Amino acid sequence: MTEKFATTCVHAGQEPDGLTGAVVPPIHLATTYAQETPGHHHGFEYSRTDNPTRHALETVLGALEGGTHALAFASGLAAETTLLMTLKPGDHVVTVDDLYGGTHRLFDRVFATHGISTTAVDARDPGEVARAWTPATVMCWIESPTNPLLKIMDIPRIAETVHAHGGVCVVDNTFATPVLQQPLTLGADVVVHSATKYLGGHSDVVGGALITNNAELAEKLRFLQNAAGAVPSPFDCWLLMRGIKTLALRVEHQNASAARIADWLASARGVARVLYPGLPHHEGHELVSALWKGRGGAMISFELVREANTDVFFRSLTTITCAESLGAVESLIELPAAMTHGAMPRDQREALGITDHLVRLSVGIEDPSDLIEDLSQALQAALHNASERS
Ligand SMILES: Cc1ncc(COP(=O)(O)O)c(C=O)c1O
């Protein structure tokens, strides 16, 4: 019998404890493990190298993404750093042009100083990836959907292009989640997660993950996980497992709510345009229909009309919280130009379409009618106070 995804979320790596029968994996806080004689132990030596709670988390992470090897890290960026440590000076990476800002900063201000260069392309056309490829290119790093413009990538075609050039195809699956898309099954070699978002799901734990079916790469990553040491604490691993138990439930509900909210926003007064892959006019709609197991995800970006006062809009929201981050049970909203993408130069931001009126909404698990009511009254207030400077 092939286990269904929601069952995997609850059970993978989480059998009742062999000693006590406890149905929840214990939090193993011990930093070191007794050895019968030097070198003879029960599978664990030192907690940075391996830890039973982390091991359980890594088992479920692998199962979620259909990967044979999974590694957990202290944050999404710690996972990314460890993956990039497999490269050497002189290597080149092709990335997408609206990459998550922190990933861009990691490439641009950390790994560039270690001799790793990048070229950012609009990978919606996989031909752009091929054109940017050089003899030094070893990796292509994409997100789908991107943030905050929710551009959709053709992962199978990009992976094919990357493999034709002998490279490694990395997909950051934080926004889509394995509920909607499993990049390894679409041809990618490595999946990256900021587990801080949907996997944890409750805005209370920072974590990251790498998942792959490539045993040779996994061995290098396992070495680096221990050698560089960016591991999560046992308590954080336990919190992530607790979050993952409800991943399918949460994301399916959030996906359905987001679709309803996007439909409503599409004709709401005060909204100039809606970016949501589940809407038929979205340019990635066909790909999403073919590749995803859900209508359009739980992230919506939309632009307020020029006359709307954005400050009043944000101040008027009562159920939806203005905050960075995403993927949690509570709905979060932000203004990328001033928050997540504030460090990007204005001309670059505007060239991409990240205007001062573009809003990004992460739909939570609240009743969608309450969220629509909240958005509706805040839009009315923003239009009413159009004269006040925003
Ligand atoms: C798409 C994406 N990847 C990676 C990260 C980095 O993860 P973390 O904040 O857990 O280090 C983030 C964080 O916002 C993200 O949105």
The ligand as an SDF file (V2000), in Angstrom:
LIG
                    3D

 16 16  0  0  0  0  0  0  0  0999 V2000
   11.9450   31.2790    0.0140 C   0  0  0  0  0  0  0  0  0  0  0  0
   12.8220   31.3630    1.2260 C   0  0  0  0  0  0  0  0  0  0  0  0
   13.9520   30.6500    1.2750 N   0  0  0  0  0  0  0  0  0  0  0  0
   14.7770   30.7110    2.3420 C   0  0  0  0  0  0  0  0  0  0  0  0
   14.5080   31.5290    3.4150 C   0  0  0  0  0  0  0  0  0  0  0  0
   15.4790   31.6050    4.5740 C   0  0  0  0  0  0  0  0  0  0  0  0
   15.0120   30.8580    5.6320 O   0  0  0  0  0  0  0  0  0  0  0  0
   15.2450   31.2050    7.1960 P   0  0  0  0  0  0  0  0  0  0  0  0
   14.6180   32.5390    7.4580 O   0  0  0  0  0  0  0  0  0  0  0  0
   14.6080   30.0710    7.8950 O   0  0  0  0  0  0  0  0  0  0  0  0
   16.7310   31.2470    7.3880 O   0  0  0  0  0  0  0  0  0  0  0  0
   13.3280   32.2940    3.4220 C   0  0  0  0  0  0  0  0  0  0  0  0
   12.9990   33.1690    4.5620 C   0  0  0  0  0  0  0  0  0  0  0  0
   12.1530   34.0230    4.4820 O   0  0  0  0  0  0  0  0  0  0  0  0
   12.4750   32.2030    2.2880 C   0  0  0  0  0  0  0  0  0  0  0  0
   11.3270   32.9190    2.2170 O   0  0  0  0  0  0  0  0  0  0  0  0
  1  2  1  0
  2  3  1  0
  2 15  2  0
  3  4  2  0
  4  5  1  0
  5  6  1  0
  5 12  2  0
  6  7  1  0
  7  8  1  0
  8  9  2  0
  8 10  1  0
  8 11  1  0
 12 13  1  0
 12 15  1  0
 13 14  2  0
 15 16  1  0
M  END
$$$$
